[in-house]
């Protein structure tokens, strides 16, 4: 019985952790690649334009924390972080415009991988038994995780990608105060997604800010992708 439990745990962990590793690796590599193509070779010189997960993962932030949240919430919540790709914005050919393109590259890569993962689901009848089940779970979870990452990272709050896109697109009087929030960005996220809901729950109030801002939109995006590829 114990062996079967460990097998089930290993199966569940693998179909969540592997899609997370792929998502984070390609997300960060996309940032570095676009920066390199736009004139800043910092990430390229440091080996960060790479499909090697070891170049990008933070053991706790990329693997342990997202896995615990995904397993603990049945796949409804994910939060984590990777090693940020270094970008010298002064080295870009058009810094303000190129900052937007570099920031948007990560979420764009997530959408592209979600589309590829969804398309590959059509090939699952070629496999049998447990292998087909494992591959299908990986692909479905891949679509979901990429949609979550895309929506989460596009929230308009620095240091998230969406915050940097907003700073690059907004007029200076609005961009400057938003940019100054970068040092507090993750504290605001942790407070809004975890602390406030925890306090609200103790007061008998349902306050699922993560689902309102990230989970719901990600679910909608996943539905669009699956429907568009004839999977719903």
CORVENCOR-V619592 format. One record per residue. N is the residue number from 1. RES is the residue in one small letter. PHI is phi in radians with two decimals (none if undefined). Layout:
BEGIN
n:res:phi
N:RES:PHI
N:RES:PHI
END
This chain:
BEGIN
n:res:phi
1:x:none
2:x:-1.05
3:x:-1.08
4:x:-1.13
5:x:-1.11
6:x:-1.13
7:x:-1.10
8:x:-1.14
9:x:-1.11
10:x:-1.10
11:x:-1.09
12:x:-1.09
13:x:-1.09
14:x:-1.15
15:x:-1.37
16:x:-1.82
17:x:-1.16
18:x:-1.07
19:x:-1.08
20:x:-1.12
21:x:-1.07
22:x:-1.12
23:x:-1.07
24:x:-1.17
25:x:-1.05
26:x:-1.26
27:x:-1.06
28:x:-1.23
29:x:-1.07
30:x:-1.12
31:x:-0.99
32:x:-1.13
33:x:-1.14
34:x:-1.14
35:x:-1.04
36:x:-1.07
37:x:-1.20
38:x:-1.71
39:x:2.08
40:x:-1.88
41:x:-1.70
42:x:-1.00
43:x:-1.12
44:x:-1.09
45:x:-1.15
46:x:-1.58
47:x:1.31
48:x:-1.59
49:x:-1.58
50:x:-2.59
51:x:-1.61
52:x:-1.47
53:x:-1.01
54:x:-1.11
55:x:-1.33
56:x:-2.11
57:x:-1.37
58:x:-1.85
59:x:-0.88
60:x:-1.42
61:x:-1.23
62:x:-1.68
63:x:-1.98
64:x:-1.17
65:x:-1.10
66:x:-1.06
67:x:-1.11
68:x:-1.08
69:x:-1.19
70:x:-1.12
71:x:-1.21
72:x:-1.24
73:x:-1.95
74:x:1.13
75:x:1.50
76:x:-1.52
77:x:-2.38
78:x:-2.53
79:x:-2.52
80:x:-3.04
81:x:-2.72
82:x:-2.03
83:x:-1.17
84:x:-1.11
85:x:-1.31
86:x:-1.26
87:x:-2.29
88:x:-1.64
89:x:-1.10
90:x:-1.18
91:x:-1.48
92:x:-1.33
93:x:-1.14
94:x:-2.30
95:x:-0.89
96:x:-1.18
97:x:-1.17
98:x:-1.20
99:x:-1.04
100:x:-1.13
101:x:-1.17
102:x:-1.12
103:x:-1.13
104:x:-1.28
105:x:-1.09
106:x:-1.11
107:x:-1.04
108:x:-1.09
109:x:-1.10
110:x:-1.06
111:x:-1.13
112:x:-1.07
113:x:-1.16
114:x:-1.08
115:x:-1.12
116:x:-1.13
117:x:-1.06
118:x:-1.13
119:x:-1.10
120:x:-1.21
121:x:-1.05
122:x:-1.10
123:x:-1.53
124:x:-1.11
125:x:-1.07
126:x:-1.28
127:x:-1.94
128:x:-2.19
129:x:1.00
130:x:-1.14
131:x:-1.11
132:x:-1.10
133:x:-1.09
134:x:-1.12
135:x:-1.13
136:x:-1.11
137:x:-1.08
138:x:-1.06
139:x:-1.21
140:x:-1.10
141:x:-1.13
142:x:-1.07
143:x:-1.05
144:x:-1.12
145:x:-1.13
146:x:-1.12
147:x:-1.16
148:x:-1.04
149:x:-1.11
150:x:-1.07
151:x:-1.14
152:x:-1.04
153:x:-1.22
154:x:-1.60
155:x:-1.04
156:x:-1.39
157:x:-2.43
158:x:-1.07
159:x:-1.59
160:x:-1.15
161:x:-1.02
162:x:-1.10
163:x:-1.14
164:x:-1.24
165:x:-1.10
166:x:-1.10
167:x:-1.07
168:x:-1.28
169:x:-1.71
170:x:-1.30
171:x:-1.10
172:x:-0.89
173:x:-1.05
174:x:-1.63
175:x:-1.19
176:x:-1.10
177:x:-1.12
178:x:-1.16
179:x:-1.07
180:x:-1.21
181:x:-1.38
182:x:-0.98
183:x:-1.16
184:x:-1.76
185:x:-0.95
186:x:-1.23
187:x:-1.14
188:x:-1.10
189:x:-1.12
190:x:-1.08
191:x:-1.11
192:x:-1.25
193:x:-1.55
194:x:-2.14
195:x:-1.20
196:x:-1.04
197:x:-1.07
198:x:-1.09
199:x:-1.13
200:x:-1.08
201:x:-1.08
202:x:-1.14
203:x:-1.64
204:x:1.38
205:x:-1.97
206:x:-1.45
207:x:-2.40
208:x:-1.67
209:x:-1.11
210:x:-1.02
211:x:-1.19
212:x:-1.11
213:x:-1.59
214:x:-2.14
215:x:-1.06
216:x:-1.08
217:x:-1.04
218:x:-1.15
219:x:-1.09
220:x:-1.11
221:x:-1.07
222:x:-1.08
223:x:-1.07
224:x:-1.07
225:x:-1.14
226:x:-1.15
227:x:-1.15
228:x:-1.09
229:x:-1.75
230:x:1.25
231:x:-1.81
232:x:-2.18
END
